[in-house]
Amino acid sequence: MKGPLPRRRLRFSRRSFLQAGAATGAVLAIGFRFDDALAQAPPPEKPAPNPFDAWIKIGKDGVVTLVMAKSEMGQGIFTALPMIVADELDVDFAKIKIQQAATNAAWYNHGTGGSSSVRTSFTPLRQVGAAARAMLVEAAADQWKVDPATLTTENGTVIGPGGKQLAYGALVEAAAKLPVPDLKTIALKDPAKFKLIGTSVPRYDVPSKTNGTAQFGGDVRLPGMLHAVVARPPVYGGSVKRYDAAKAKAVKGVKQIVELPKVDTDGAFTRGGIAVVADSTYAALQGREALEIEWEGGPNAAISNDSLRRDFEAMIAKGGLVVRNDGDADKLIAGDAKALKAVYEIPFQVHAPMEPLNATAHVKPDSVEVWMGCQGPQWPQGVIAGVLGYKPEQVKVHTTLLGGAFGRRYACDFGLEAAQISKAASAPVQVLWTREDDTRHGFYRPFSIHHMAAALDAKGAPSAWTHRMASTAIATFWEAPDKVKHEESEIGGAVNLPYAVPAMHMEYSHAPRGFPTMWWRSVEHSGNAFVVESFLDELASAAKADPLAYRLKLLSPPRQVKIPPEGDGSPLDTARLSAVLELAAAKAGWGKPLAPGRFRGIAGHYSFESYAAQVAEVSVTKGKVRVHKVVCAVDCGRAISPDNVKAQMESCIVYGLTATLKSAITVKDGRIEQGNFHDYEMLRIDESPEIEVHIVPSDRPPTGTGEPGLPPTAPAVANAIFAATGKRVRRLPIKESDLA
């Protein structure tokens, strides 16, 4: 089964801008293309009428509209991306408006994930801003009969000799008739003259979110709209044995019972089940309770954490796919009587976005409209068209604001369910997933087992390192069997070990497709960083070395670590990783005395082309861990909005602490044991630590911030726990019984 490309594989290259809209004379409109991996190029013999990924439009009122297909899910791109345009174009940030692009995979790059929005948009947005500014300046120069080089721009105005001025709005009609400058020669603003980039402006979406005009998926209301909930098989692959439709229909407000077939085709997946359609969500929920369904468990009814653990151990013992083999690491370790060995375990995790999943669909004989908060609307558009028998262009997906996503809203199951039910009900229908629905019937970060071993030389440095890993691979679930590369979404952050080790061997084994897995915030880096940075701390302890000094020595001399093709872009620069480790340590007072009972741990990691390091300060009392403070250093290239970068790091740390200290998804008899926040707990306000974020000043292009702050959190805390107790944490979440 083939879904969208993994989020971390995003790439982009730039193509020339093309001009459009000049014929109307109403606006200056310039389109441009990111050429991202998620953008579907039209066939060469049939070029699409709009070959762009995004637009800027400048109206006669001077308002600049940025038409783009990125989704705002709280990460701040509706602020960062307009800032880039406004700065390069020399307009007031308040004059920038956002317009969500229509869903068309052949025109627009709709994918929002992999911490890619700013890093893939920065240069193209600067170029389009510079191109528009140059055209406006040329239009003013033509009107004044002067050399364009004598003119300047400021705050949406072209300024000429003697201080005379022309507002952009007065120039758009003339500018629209000019050719778009060649990108190879377009002059970009000197970064020293940036006025917005590098500052923190009020977020674009705050006013609408505070006055109630912002539209999330659950805010959608249509004339004649019905409400629905779905009873889904509790075991993946299960089915309905029997149910009592009459009892459900007897509930006041229930209109219809709809049997939903399982969908498991190219890029499309739903569990199937029984939908209850009613005039209110409450009535639908009451009707679902009355169904009295008896379920057939199916082939996965025996799966449990214990069975997966046994299977994974057997796979590792048998041997997996060799993904790296430098030197004879196994021989060196076998010949070292003091070799270190450890087994790490990473649990399933659910995304748990705070806005419950929901979607609204209206299926008509010749068209379909869907409203949903999604990270890639081209996916549900294609899936809904294929399952319902429509052409993709007949399906319009309206992207609303997202109340959190973390990868979960890349899937299209909730939108497909709404469309299936709407078609059956011949009416617009809004489907709501309860918290229990999403926890028990969603997609999960993979469960994985890691066998680690290392040998140390006479100076305590690692001479050999082996890593044998087995997991419920994401690629196994989503990719077609004849094309799947199981390791693609599993080994990042582990196979590209940044530390100098003469001999390294890594193997990967995947579990057969039997559990729904998906990208979770920071994807495989969330688990692999915990394993690598914790095990490295074990080596430092065995070498009787300071954990920071040990890392810095193994990262020196500076070098580039080549990342495999499935990795995150440019090579890992060990000097930059060293720099964030040193910055975090300095700001945390590494090596200086702490209050009695408090201890520090450190970890660093590279992901999504950014470098992050954290120092956690913890105490442990009778097995109970308290994280008092986390100091984070991040190198994300040029920080467009420092406040937003800090907010993303803080969010990652809190999200990561939940998975480190509080919760995991466990399976018994094929069923998820957790349901709501009482048994899948979030980090509470009174448990949240003080967080400091320090950004490395940089003039490099911006890189990811939405995910790189998460991977170092768990190992920094675990390493601090070892400093406090002498006990190693090798399984998450951390339990009091493991430390008491």
C-alpha angles and dihedrals in degrees: 000000000000124000131167119315114277109275095236092059095068116136132171142194128183129246129190118283117248126208124233138165096043092120092066095052088209099103144009103240124182123181127199139180131226092194089214122176090254094054111099109217116217119245111275092237092054109039114196116247090237112040096179139110096200143358142209117208124189116198132202088260089061093246112143115212119199108203108198141155099222120118123233108220099160096286093109105243091135083067104035098048096049089048090060093050094043093051096048093042094045098234134135111269088230088063092063118095129186123225119186109233120238114257109264118137092197092057108031139041099231101173115119111182145075090069085280109128100087097030093054095039104044100087097035091050091049090050095049090048091050092047093052091046091051091050092050091048091050091050090052091046090053091051094048094037093232137125110276088224089068093060131085134191133224135165096349095316136106110223121206140182114315091019096285114156142203121192116230091242091061091053104045097091093054093040092052089064093057125091117258111253120253109264091219090065103028111125114229122206117271104256088227086069096053110130100179106022107087094024130094114242125182109277117265094227099047098090094052092044092052099043094046099245095111111106119222121177093265091055093066114115125177131182110270093008118167128201129231143184127188132223104215130191108271090217119061106248093019127128144202116278096181140332139182109245092172094062091049092049089051090066111102111256097020110130107175146358115222125192110217117204120221112261118207110154138119104324095342129103137166129153094226121219140141121315122205113206119199144153091260138023090242092056090047091052092049090049091051090053089054096054094088092205123194111204133211107221099210129195096323098054092106096054116119138153088261094052092047090049091052092046093049093049089052092049092050091048090051093050132248141220111310107233098170132016119170113165125332101302095161092055093049092049093046089053094051113085089194096050114143119235130182140165120218128192128201117195133217113271130193122218096233100191109193094234106072114239113267141155137182123211136182113193116194130177093263105021146026128213122192130184115199142138102245139158096220114020093182088072098058089040091060095039095049091047092051097045096043096040100248132128114255091244089059091060118078117191115196110205112216128188114287123230092210128318115176089186098312094100092058087079119084102205095109092050092047091051091053091051093047092050094044090053091051093045095043088224140085109279133192115206119203125195114207119220088259091051093055094043096048102032105033135092124276144211105256123268110233143180122207126196109199129187135168142173124213127215125225091278093051096254118132112262094178137019130186128186121185114184137182126182148156090264121220091215091054090061100043107031129077111261093239092053104033122124099192095196096054097094097030114055104051113122091023107055091047094057108184096203121091109255118159094212124033132169127182130179130184129202124185128210117235114265104277108118130053109248131176145166111296124189106302089003113221093355091075091067103027094053089054091052098043098041094043094048091047087055088054089056091049090052092049089050090049088235133141106261093230095045090046092055095046092051092052091048092054136128095040113254143158117254109208113228119216118251091264091056135095108286122260122043120273111261109213091199091062092047089050090050095056091046091052093045094050091046094049094048091047093050094244110199094018123112119274132204112281113281095020126112138181135228130184137205138164135192144177120223138146088013092297132108123222133176131180139192114204122201112204145165127205121207119180090334095312113124122213119188106206101176142003121197113197130191120190135185106197098153114248109003107225093193112011093196090055092048089053091048090053092050090049091049092050092050094050091045090048093048090055090058091042101048110015124027151026136164113247129189130215125172089353093301131112108244097205126074117165141002093287091071099019095050127197124213106272125226092250090052095051114107130225106272127204121187123195120188120209107233109242142165092200119113112278120268135190125316107160094077114012093082093066106062099064094050101079097045093045090054094043091050090050089051089055090051088052100042110012088237123122121227110215101157131055141257096040112240128203089230090061092057107030 
